[in-house]
Amino acid sequence: MYSFTLRGGWVLTPKGLVRADVAVEDGRITRVYDGVRVGETIDCSGLFIIPGFRDQHVHDLIGSISDIGVDRLSRVASALVRHGVTSVKIATIAMPRDRLLSYLRSIRSYMSSNRNGLDGARIEGAHVEGTFIRAECGGAQPREYIVEPWSEGAVELLDGIIETGAARLVNIAVDFGSDLVGYASSRGLIVGCGHSKASARRLEEAWRRGLRYIVHITNGAMGQSFKPFEGGGMYEGALTLPISIEIIFDGYHVDTRYVSDIIERRIQKGRMGEVIAITDAVFPIDEEVPRGEFEAFSVVGCRSDDGGVLVVKRYRDADGVYKQPPPGTLFGSLLTMDRAFENLLNLFTRDFSGFMIDRPARSFEDSLHLASMFTSTNQARLEGLESVGSISDGCIADIAILSISGSAGSYRVRVAKTIVGGRIFEFQ
């Protein structure tokens, strides 16, 4: 650890965008003030200094399938930091029990090693996504390894997951009850719901028992109802409950008009702190994205025809027969957090018509603030953390330093430097 000052940049603080200097000592921000000087001076003229991106939902398919060692996690951390990511939760897929637990133990080993935060982005735990979902809503998840939350053995498996010490977030479908949600919450996990067709009433019941977020809202199976019975479907419940929502903002997973409507409803209600941008990426190391087919146990995927997203090509059913999935079944994204930030910034700085809500363009400063909330601050708040997700005195120095060029609605964002707990990573 050493001391330095980020000098001359535009700093996004909780009070707004200001031209200021940022002093960092022993891994923490000690002062944000024009003219402060501590240690080495790092010129940030013309750059934007914002909270580092926090991706709470990014997979590593190669790691989970064929390489679950700590060296692999080091490579993932090194790749993600290039995109401004300072903190990450490694998301799992449905996989054999022993392999899942081994993978989680490897994540825990890396978390507690002295390499964590030095190799790149800090890995802060696992997001157990594919295991406790509704099988018919599996999407790209290998169905043979799904343990439905209301089935025998679910509690025992959850206990094993908790004992690894790696799990921080867990996806639990609540279609037929929320007992497992209550139990997981009581054990200290942050519980979300996705790959589900629960009614709004079921979702509200789960929220009362500890449910705190929706896993990639509107992506994949998600019950929707225009009838008043049961309060509507899961989509309606997600819109009305005071609950955080993950959004994959790549233009493929969710129609941008729905993204805008969902966000604007939150903002109108003063609940912008509930929107969380994620990548749901499957290959976090850019050069490893396959050109042809790839497998995740019984599911085969490939790139879409335009190359912009990954899709399920075929999957094996319970009888061992390969079948074609419904059209548009996606297999994770190719999104990165810097691109998600760029997409949000451009959405907010242009006039836009959603399906139900039209709104004028916002100012650059307001747009920057919202994009930063959705890519950093809100993730920290979901976890109850006050020392990250903000450029403020006393906070951990998790910082993304960006070059932003272009004009309203067509900005281009490039990561110049990423700072993880006071350690600087610089890119050309």
N, C-alpha and C positions, 0 to 999 in steps of 0.2 A: 504494500500500500504506500502511496505517496500523495503529496498535496499538489493541486494544480487549480488553475482558474480558466474557465471557458470565457473568453473575452470577445465582446463586440457582437454577439449574436442576438437574434430575436428570441426571447424566452417566453414560453407559454406557462404562465403561473396560474394558480386558482383565481387570481383577480383579473387576469387578462393577458394580452400579448404585450410585452414590454421589451425595449432594448436595454439589456442589462448584462452584467457579468455574473457567473456562477462559480462560487468557491467550493471545492471538494477536498475534504480532509479525512483520511482514514476510512474511505469508502462511503462517506456520507456528505450530503449537501449541507454546508455550514452557513452559507449566506448567499442570497440573491440580491445583488445591488450594483448599480452602475458605479464603477470605480474601485470595487473591492479587488484586492490582490493577495493571492496566497500561492506559494510554490511556483511551479512552472506555468508560464502563460501559453495557452493554446488559442490561436486565432480562429474565431468562428464568424468572422465578418460575412454578412450576407446569408448565413445559415440559420435554421430554425432549431431551437433546443426544446425538445418536448419529452414527456415521460416515455421510457422505453416500452415497447410493445409487449403485451402479456398474452400469449396464445395458450388458452386452457384446453384446447382440443386439436391436437395434431398427432397423427399416427406415424409410425415407421413400419411399413409393411414388411420390408426386408428384415428388419431387426426382430419383429415379432414372429416371423415365420422361420428364419434360418440362422439368425445371429443375435442371441440375447445377452451378449457379454457387455461389460462396461466400456470396452474400447469402441464398440459400436455406438453407444450412447454419447461418447466423446465426439465422434464424428458428426452425429446429429446436432449436438450443441454448437459445434463449430460452424456448421452450415446455417443454422437458424440465426446466429448473431449477425450474419451478413445482411439480413433483412430487418435489422433493428430490433430483433426479439431479445429481451433481457430475461424473461421468465417463461417457462413452458411446463405444461402438464402433458405427459406422453399418454395418448389415448390407446386403449387396447381394442382388439376385436374379439369376437367369440372364438375361443380356441380350447384345446384340451385342458382339463383342470390342472394337471401337473405342469404343463408348459406355461399356462397363465401364471401360476404361483411362482415358477422359476423366473419368469420375465419380471414380475413385480419385485422379487427379491434382488434381481440385478439392478433395477431402477433404484431401489433403496440403497444398495451398496454404492452406486455412483453418487447419489444424493449426499451421502455421508462422507465421501472421499474428498481429499484436498484438491481434486481436479474440478469439482463442480463450481462453475462460475469463472474458472481460469481457462478452460478449453473454449468457452463461448457462452451461449445463453445458459442461465442457471436452471437446471431441471429441479422442479419443486414438488414432484410427485407424479402420480398416475391418475388418469381419468378412465375408469372402468366403464367402457361404453357398451360393448356388444353382448355381454353375458346375460344380464337380467332383463331381456326385452320380450316382446310378444313375437312368437316364431313366425306368424303369418305376416308380420311387418318387418321381416328380417332385412329386406333390401339387399345390400352386398355382404351382410354378415353370414358366415357359414352356419346354416341352420342346425347341423348335427351337434353343435357345441353350445347352443342357447339353452339356458336353464330358466324357464319362465318363473317369475318371482313368486307365484302362488303354488309352485310345484314342490314336491318332496325333495329335500336336499338343498334348497336355495339358501336357507339360513346357515347350514353347515359350510357351504361354499363361501358365503359372505364372511363368516368367521375366519376362514383360511385366508381370504383376501386381506382382511383387516390385520391379521397377525404378521403379514409381510412388512407392515409399516410404511408402504409406499402409496397406498390409495388415499386420495384427497377428495375426489369427486366420483360419483357413481350414478349411472343411468339405470333407473328402475321403472319399468312400465307399471301402470296402476289400473289396468283395465278391469281387473277382478278383485280389487282390494289394495290396501296400502299398508298392510302389516309390516312388510319388509322395509318400506320407506321409514316407518316409525322406528324400527329397530336400527337401521343404518344411521339415521339421524342421532339416535341416542348413543351410538358408538363414536360419534364425532365426525362422520362423513357428511359432505355437502351433497345433497341428493337432487338429481334432475330426472326428467321424464322425457323420453323420446322413443321412436319405433313403437308407437302405441296408438290405439284408437279409443282411448278412454273418453267418457263423456265429461262435460264440464263439471258435473256434480262429483264424479269420481276424482277429478283433478283438484277440486276444492277440498275434498276430504283429505287427499294426500297432502295438500298445502298445510292444512291444519295439523298434520302429523309430522311436518318437517320438510316437505318438498320446497326447493328454493329456486329452481331454474328449469327452463324448457330446453331440451337438447335440439340443436339446429331446427328452429321453428319453421314449419311449412315444408321442410325437406322430407321426402319419403312419406311413409304412411303416417297420417295424422288426421284423426276423425274430425269431420266438419259437418255441421248441421244448420240448416236454415229454419228448423222447427224449434219451438220453445221447450220441447220436452227435455228433461234432464239438464236444462240450462244451456243446451247446445252441445256441440262436440268439443274435442280437445282444443281445437283452434280458437273457438269462442272463449273457452275457459282461460286460455293463455293470454287472450287480449284483455280480459277483465280482472284477473287476479293480480295482486301486487307481487309479481314474481319476475325474476330475470329471464331474459330470452337470448339464446345464442342465434346468431345469423351468419350464414356463409354468404358473403357478399362478393361473389365472383361473376354474377350475371347469368349463371347456369343453374345453380341449385334452387334459387328462388327468383321469380320474376321481379325485376327492380320496382315495378309498380306496387307489388305487395310489400316489398322492403320499405318503400317510402311511406305507404299507408300505416304500417305497423309502427315505424319510428315516429311519424307525425302524431299518431294517437298518444304515444307515450309522452311526447313533448307537450302536447296540449293539456295533458293531465298532470304535468310537472313531474313525470316519472322517467325522465331521460337517463337516469342513473341505472335503469334496468336493462339497457340494451348492450349486448356483448358481441363484438365481432370475433369470429373464429375462422380458421382456415379449413379444418377438417381435411388437411392435406394427407396424402398417403405415402408420398415419396419426398421427405423433407430435404434430401440431398439432390440438388437440381440435376446433376449429371447422371443420376440413377433412374430417372423416369424412363421406363421401357418404351421402345418403339413398337413392339409387337404385343402379343398376349402375355398376361401374367396371371398367377394363381394365388388364391388365399384359401388353402385347403380345398373345399368343394366348389369354390366360386372362381370363375374365370373372367378376367376383365381385359380391357384394352382402351386405347384412346378413342375419343369420339372422332367422327369423320373430319371435323375442322381442327382437331388436335387441342381444343381448349379445355377439355374436361375428360375424366375417366368414366367409363360406363361398364356395366355388367354385360358380358356377352352370353354367358350361360351359367347355370348352376345345377347342382345335383340335388334331387329331392330325397325324401325319406326312403324311397325304394331304390335309391342308387342310380336313378335315371336322370341324365342331363336334360334340362329344359331351357327354353328361351324365357327370359324375364319379360315383364311388361315393358312396353316402350318407355324410354326415359329413365330407366333404373340406373342411377349413378353409383360410381365406385370411388367416393371421395373426390377431393378437388386437387387442382394444381396451383391453388392460390397461395400467396405468401402474405405476411402481415403488412409489409410495406405497400403491396398492391391493394390490399383491403383498405388501408388508410387512404391511398390515392383515390380509389373508387368512391369512398365516402365523401372526401373533400370535393370531388367533382360533382357528385350528386347534389350536395348542399349548395354549391355556388352557381347553380343554374335553375331557371324556372322548371318546375316539374309537375306533371299530372299523374297522380296515382289512379287506382281504380275508383277510389271514392274521395280522395282528398287532393286538391290542387294547392300548390303553394309557390310563392315567389322565391327567387334566389336569395340566399342569405349572404351576409358580408363574409369576406375572407376570414376575419378573426373569429366570428361566431362559428363558421364552418370548421375551422381548425380546432376550436375548442370541442365541438361535438365529436369530430373524428377521433380526437385524442381520448375523450371519455370512453368511446366505444371500443377502442383498441388497447386501453391500459387501465384507466381509473376504475371503470365499472367492474372489471375482473377482480381488482384488489378489494373493492368494497363487498363483492359477493363473498369473499373469504374473510371479511371482517378485518382487513389489514389497513392501517393508517400510515405506515412508514414507506409505502411504495405507491406508484401510480400518480405521483405528483412531483413537480419541481418546487419544493418548499424547504425551508430551513429544517434540518434534522432528519429529512427523509434519506433513505438509502439511495446512493447515486446510481440509479438505473435510468439511463438516458439514451434517447435516440437523437442524433444530430442530422438534420435533413437539408438537402438542397431541394428547393421547390421552384420550378420554372413554369412558364406558360401563362395562361390567362384563365379567367373564370370558366368553369365547366370543362376545361381541358388542361389541367395542371399535370405536370410530370414530377414525381417524387423520387429522389435518389437518396439512399442512406450513405452519408459521408463517414460517420463514426458511430459506434455503439459503445456505451459505457455500462458495464455490468458490475455493480457493487464497487465502483471506483476504478475498475480495470478498463483501459481504453483499447478498443479494437478499431483500427482505421482502415478504410478501403479507398481504392482509386476510383 
